[in-house]
């Protein structure tokens, strides 16, 4: 798969503060790439540099194998900061103004409004929109030029659960059109639901990069077991598919090999004459995995 964006040892300093440090990344065509990290990790600074809104202190990047010139940037749609719309103007009128500013045709206005579920509200004033609708209009604005790449900075920030779900659906729908999406977020669980690839930044450093599917497969299943038998921990350690056993209060927490579950563990214990009184499966979430990465890295 060809590379859409290549970043090579890019850094950004603000006086004595290094916001981004020697960052190297590649984003493949058609990927939904998540840039994850807590506030202050360098996500927005990175997006600002690759969009030409801020000059890197050192390093380089290219889009589609070319330098980030004006013509190349026309192939990119972005929401770096919350865009400003005229409160009293309708969505349609605001997008007509945006189209003139971007020097693109207004013919796609109905198309992009339909894409974000606002076509029926296109004549309503922007000030009557909910926060989620305003964010959807911002995505419509970024899609006016039919870009090959869409860049979103914290697209669900401040939204309620319904608004978050709506934005996620829109992102998936845009990705299905073959668009490449780069998404910055501090909500780690968000990436699990929409991204194909991701990296994690902390204090300007790249500390992890990989595919979401690979990370999901590497999460562990932990089973909490309780029984009247005082030697439960000893018996559990004898089971061939049990990896680790940890005593926590009245229960034992067990990590089993891939392909085994609580039912298999219970069945094996029954063959040993042990009757389980407590059995709960707890699978490590991708968010917990990401948080553990953040906690152990400098």
ZAVEX-880322 format. One line per field, with one value per residue (C-alpha): residue number from 1; residue in one letter; chain; x, y, z. Coordinates in steps of 0.02 Angstrom, whole numbers, plus 50000, padded with zeros to 5 digits. Layout:
# residues N
resi [NUM:...]
resn [A:...]
chain [A:...]
u [X:...]
v [Y:...]
w [Z:...]
***
This chain:
# residues 298
resi [1:2:3:4:5:6:7:8:9:10:11:12:13:14:15:16:17:18:19:20:21:22:23:24:25:26:27:28:29:30:31:32:33:34:35:36:37:38:39:40:41:42:43:44:45:46:47:48:49:50:51:52:53:54:55:56:57:58:59:60:61:62:63:64:65:66:67:68:69:70:71:72:73:74:75:76:77:78:79:80:81:82:83:84:85:86:87:88:89:90:91:92:93:94:95:96:97:98:99:100:101:102:103:104:105:106:107:108:109:110:111:112:113:114:115:116:117:118:119:120:121:122:123:124:125:126:127:128:129:130:131:132:133:134:135:136:137:138:139:140:141:142:143:144:145:146:147:148:149:150:151:152:153:154:155:156:157:158:159:160:161:162:163:164:165:166:167:168:169:170:171:172:173:174:175:176:177:178:179:180:181:182:183:184:185:186:187:188:189:190:191:192:193:194:195:196:197:198:199:200:201:202:203:204:205:206:207:208:209:210:211:212:213:214:215:216:217:218:219:220:221:222:223:224:225:226:227:228:229:230:231:232:233:234:235:236:237:238:239:240:241:242:243:244:245:246:247:248:249:250:251:252:253:254:255:256:257:258:259:260:261:262:263:264:265:266:267:268:269:270:271:272:273:274:275:276:277:278:279:280:281:282:283:284:285:286:287:288:289:290:291:292:293:294:295:296:297:298]
resn [X:X:X:X:X:X:X:X:X:X:X:X:X:X:X:X:X:X:X:X:X:X:X:X:X:X:X:X:X:X:X:X:X:X:X:X:X:X:X:X:X:X:X:X:X:X:X:X:X:X:X:X:X:X:X:X:X:X:X:X:X:X:X:X:X:X:X:X:X:X:X:X:X:X:X:X:X:X:X:X:X:X:X:X:X:X:X:X:X:X:X:X:X:X:X:X:X:X:X:X:X:X:X:X:X:X:X:X:X:X:X:X:X:X:X:X:X:X:X:X:X:X:X:X:X:X:X:X:X:X:X:X:X:X:X:X:X:X:X:X:X:X:X:X:X:X:X:X:X:X:X:X:X:X:X:X:X:X:X:X:X:X:X:X:X:X:X:X:X:X:X:X:X:X:X:X:X:X:X:X:X:X:X:X:X:X:X:X:X:X:X:X:X:X:X:X:X:X:X:X:X:X:X:X:X:X:X:X:X:X:X:X:X:X:X:X:X:X:X:X:X:X:X:X:X:X:X:X:X:X:X:X:X:X:X:X:X:X:X:X:X:X:X:X:X:X:X:X:X:X:X:X:X:X:X:X:X:X:X:X:X:X:X:X:X:X:X:X:X:X:X:X:X:X:X:X:X:X:X:X:X:X:X:X:X:X:X:X:X:X:X:X:X:X:X:X:X:X]
chain [A:A:A:A:A:A:A:A:A:A:A:A:A:A:A:A:A:A:A:A:A:A:A:A:A:A:A:A:A:A:A:A:A:A:A:A:A:A:A:A:A:A:A:A:A:A:A:A:A:A:A:A:A:A:A:A:A:A:A:A:A:A:A:A:A:A:A:A:A:A:A:A:A:A:A:A:A:A:A:A:A:A:A:A:A:A:A:A:A:A:A:A:A:A:A:A:A:A:A:A:A:A:A:A:A:A:A:A:A:A:A:A:A:A:A:A:A:A:A:A:A:A:A:A:A:A:A:A:A:A:A:A:A:A:A:A:A:A:A:A:A:A:A:A:A:A:A:A:A:A:A:A:A:A:A:A:A:A:A:A:A:A:A:A:A:A:A:A:A:A:A:A:A:A:A:A:A:A:A:A:A:A:A:A:A:A:A:A:A:A:A:A:A:A:A:A:A:A:A:A:A:A:A:A:A:A:A:A:A:A:A:A:A:A:A:A:A:A:A:A:A:A:A:A:A:A:A:A:A:A:A:A:A:A:A:A:A:A:A:A:A:A:A:A:A:A:A:A:A:A:A:A:A:A:A:A:A:A:A:A:A:A:A:A:A:A:A:A:A:A:A:A:A:A:A:A:A:A:A:A:A:A:A:A:A:A:A:A:A:A:A:A:A:A:A:A:A:A]
u [50000:50073:50117:50011:50112:50293:50366:50554:50632:50520:50540:50460:50533:50450:50597:50661:50508:50516:50337:50383:50547:50618:50451:50451:50289:50213:50027:49968:49835:49662:49713:49617:49768:49749:49874:49845:49909:49861:49845:50015:50084:50117:49967:49900:50077:50113:49953:49994:50164:50104:49968:50093:50017:50179:50357:50457:50618:50701:50657:50546:50383:50302:50126:50099:50287:50295:50335:50187:50155:49990:49930:49966:49871:49716:49706:49688:49535:49564:49485:49631:49535:49347:49300:49209:49039:48920:48791:48642:48680:48612:48724:48705:48753:48902:48963:48943:49057:49180:49178:49224:49365:49434:49407:49308:49139:48980:48902:48952:48861:48709:48822:48926:48774:48694:48855:48847:48659:48619:48534:48361:48429:48527:48415:48423:48537:48702:48661:48514:48628:48682:48869:48865:48781:48908:49048:48964:48950:49137:49169:49056:49159:49321:49245:49190:49346:49323:49495:49599:49648:49541:49627:49526:49589:49488:49329:49220:49284:49143:49006:48876:48868:48744:48853:49008:48919:48862:49040:49108:48981:49027:49213:49181:49072:49206:49340:49234:49246:49433:49484:49634:49593:49715:49632:49709:49627:49660:49512:49599:49442:49386:49530:49481:49312:49365:49551:49650:49822:49883:50030:50047:50138:50194:50284:50324:50399:50334:50318:50212:50152:50054:49889:49733:49692:49862:49839:49664:49731:49869:49752:49738:49588:49588:49470:49426:49394:49328:49301:49288:49446:49588:49714:49628:49783:49891:49767:49753:49941:49934:49816:49918:49832:49846:49983:49981:49888:49875:49787:49679:49580:49459:49484:49619:49647:49701:49770:49741:49820:49735:49592:49540:49404:49310:49206:49362:49437:49279:49270:49451:49425:49273:49382:49492:49342:49339:49169:49182:49074:49136:49186:49202:49290:49378:49460:49586:49520:49624:49609:49684:49825:49861:49856:49977:50095:50084:50117:50273:50355:50460]
v [50000:50169:50303:50460:50548:50523:50613:50602:50655:50807:50915:51073:51183:51329:51411:51284:51174:51031:50998:50862:50765:50676:50604:50484:50410:50342:50343:50225:50264:50215:50202:50278:50330:50381:50494:50463:50544:50649:50837:50915:50761:50850:50791:50960:51028:50882:50914:51100:51060:50936:51060:51201:51304:51292:51270:51125:51164:51018:50866:50852:50780:50753:50723:50602:50598:50787:50938:51018:51154:51243:51125:50972:51047:51064:50875:50882:50929:50973:51030:51087:51206:51225:51321:51487:51499:51646:51612:51689:51612:51443:51292:51310:51493:51462:51325:51438:51564:51424:51365:51541:51555:51384:51420:51261:51229:51248:51102:50979:51072:50957:50805:50845:50899:50732:50645:50717:50703:50890:50903:50926:51064:51157:51312:51326:51453:51388:51458:51337:51185:51072:51051:50884:50963:51103:50977:50882:51044:51070:50898:50944:51102:51001:50881:51018:50999:50809:50784:50626:50649:50709:50771:50785:50854:50788:50767:50707:50825:50888:50786:50680:50492:50514:50648:50539:50393:50504:50568:50390:50334:50480:50439:50257:50308:50427:50293:50171:50294:50258:50418:50421:50491:50555:50578:50651:50606:50586:50465:50299:50195:50304:50240:50059:50093:50189:50173:50042:50103:50212:50286:50350:50512:50564:50727:50744:50569:50424:50280:50155:50121:49979:49913:49916:49736:49675:49763:49691:49515:49544:49596:49466:49377:49372:49257:49285:49119:49076:48908:48836:48733:48814:48746:48826:48926:48769:48675:48818:48820:48637:48673:48668:48816:48933:49062:49156:49147:49291:49284:49439:49428:49282:49250:49202:49298:49186:49228:49086:49047:49104:48988:48951:49034:49029:48880:48778:48827:48779:48611:48571:48616:48500:48354:48395:48387:48574:48661:48844:48968:49126:49144:49311:49347:49513:49554:49695:49835:49918:50079:49995:49929:50103:50178:50048:50093:50277:50237:50132:50245:50394]
w [50000:49949:50076:50083:50218:50269:50419:50448:50615:50633:50788:50853:50991:51077:51164:51291:51270:51144:51092:50965:50965:50812:50758:50610:50542:50383:50345:50208:50080:50142:50325:50469:50571:50753:50840:51025:51181:51332:51323:51290:51203:51038:50935:50880:50854:50737:50638:50627:50552:50422:50370:50349:50490:50591:50531:50604:50697:50610:50507:50354:50288:50120:50056:49912:49887:49861:49967:50054:49924:49896:49760:49868:50016:49905:49913:50102:50207:50388:50550:50658:50768:50783:50625:50637:50553:50547:50684:50594:50425:50373:50349:50160:50161:50275:50158:50006:50092:50134:49953:49891:50019:49970:49785:49759:49677:49781:49687:49824:49964:49963:49944:50098:50200:50159:50206:50384:50404:50394:50225:50302:50415:50282:50289:50480:50563:50629:50802:50817:50797:50939:50972:50880:50729:50728:50725:50584:50485:50512:50436:50290:50265:50262:50134:50012:49906:49898:49979:49970:50152:50297:50457:50617:50783:50931:50827:50971:51105:51217:51132:51220:51185:51041:50961:50979:50896:50752:50720:50725:50596:50482:50497:50452:50303:50238:50259:50157:50012:50006:50094:50209:50381:50512:50681:50839:51004:51189:51201:51178:51165:51018:50913:50942:50862:50705:50669:50575:50631:50774:50865:51042:51085:51258:51295:51109:51095:50991:51113:51017:50841:50765:50698:50805:50755:50816:50982:51005:50977:51105:51245:51384:51460:51649:51745:51927:52015:52187:52272:52448:52422:52520:52395:52244:52198:52198:52089:51966:51941:51886:51740:51577:51491:51641:51618:51784:51949:52071:52240:52270:52432:52428:52243:52119:51958:51816:51643:51518:51351:51190:51141:51319:51420:51586:51531:51493:51660:51753:51663:51705:51888:51893:51836:51986:52102:52132:52125:52078:52173:52085:51903:51811:51647:51628:51460:51459:51351:51219:51319:51471:51364:51297:51471:51534:51390:51438:51620:51592:51463:51510]
***
